[in-house]
Amino acid sequence: MTLNTFGTREEAIAVLARYFVQTAQDAIREDGFFSVALSGGSSPRALYEMLAGSQFRDKVIWNRICFFFGDERYVPATDATSNYGMAKASLLDPLSIAQEQIFRVDTSLPPEDAADNYQQRLFDFFKTEEPRFDLVLLGLGDNAHTASLFPGTSILQETKPGVSAVWVEAKQTWRISFNAPLINEARHIAFLVFGPEKAAAMQHVFSGDNNANLYPAQLIRKEHTAWFTDEAATALLPAS
Ligand code: 6PG
């Protein structure tokens, strides 16, 4: 596990953008394509915009990349809170990514069917029931959730790689999410976490008591995981 802490969120995002490009170039060189599960929420938007911007857009063979979503809000794709919608606006459309390279959750189905359908599409794409993404991008909620692995939810108990529907009582909404075993299959996992509002969650994940039911990001395995953070988010961690 590598904890990269920068003075500002902009620096963290720029280094993660370079990491994304390098990981993609390595995978495309070795396997001919790169599979990435994008994270949602607000933090990654600036990363996606940077990747689609003049500094990085010519550094990757974008038509060799398949885009997936580590979790999705159970809303229409056109909804302002859709993770797919955010990635479409900030990354996929600006790079003219073809539809056949984009694997979004079909939220027109009932929640459990949407999860089963997505899981089957992953199994079909990777031709295995243990899909191994080249890269899974993650964020961290201020309650130490990641993807849609929320505290106290049944998805936290799952032991086989898969996708599940998660009822999030606190938000009174459904989510569709990779479970921890699926995330942990990835060759590379990268967290992007910045801002003082994440400091307590970072402390719980890095140095709090071992309680994944309360702090679900603790489920994400340590090796092959790189954190890209700013000083505000790591302010409560012991000085390294
Ligand atoms: C989501 C994300 C979620 C997110 C964290 C952090 O759908 O919301 O997948 O896990 O990464 O909640 O969100 P922010 O980046 O908005 O703080």
Boltz pocket constraint, residues with backbone or C-beta under 6 A from the ligand:
constraints:
  - pocket:
      binder: B
      contacts: [[A, 39], [A, 40], [A, 41], [A, 42], [A, 43], [A, 44], [A, 71], [A, 72], [A, 73], [A, 83], [A, 138], [A, 139], [A, 140], [A, 141], [A, 142], [A, 145], [A, 146], [A, 147], [A, 148], [A, 192]]
      max_distance: 6.0
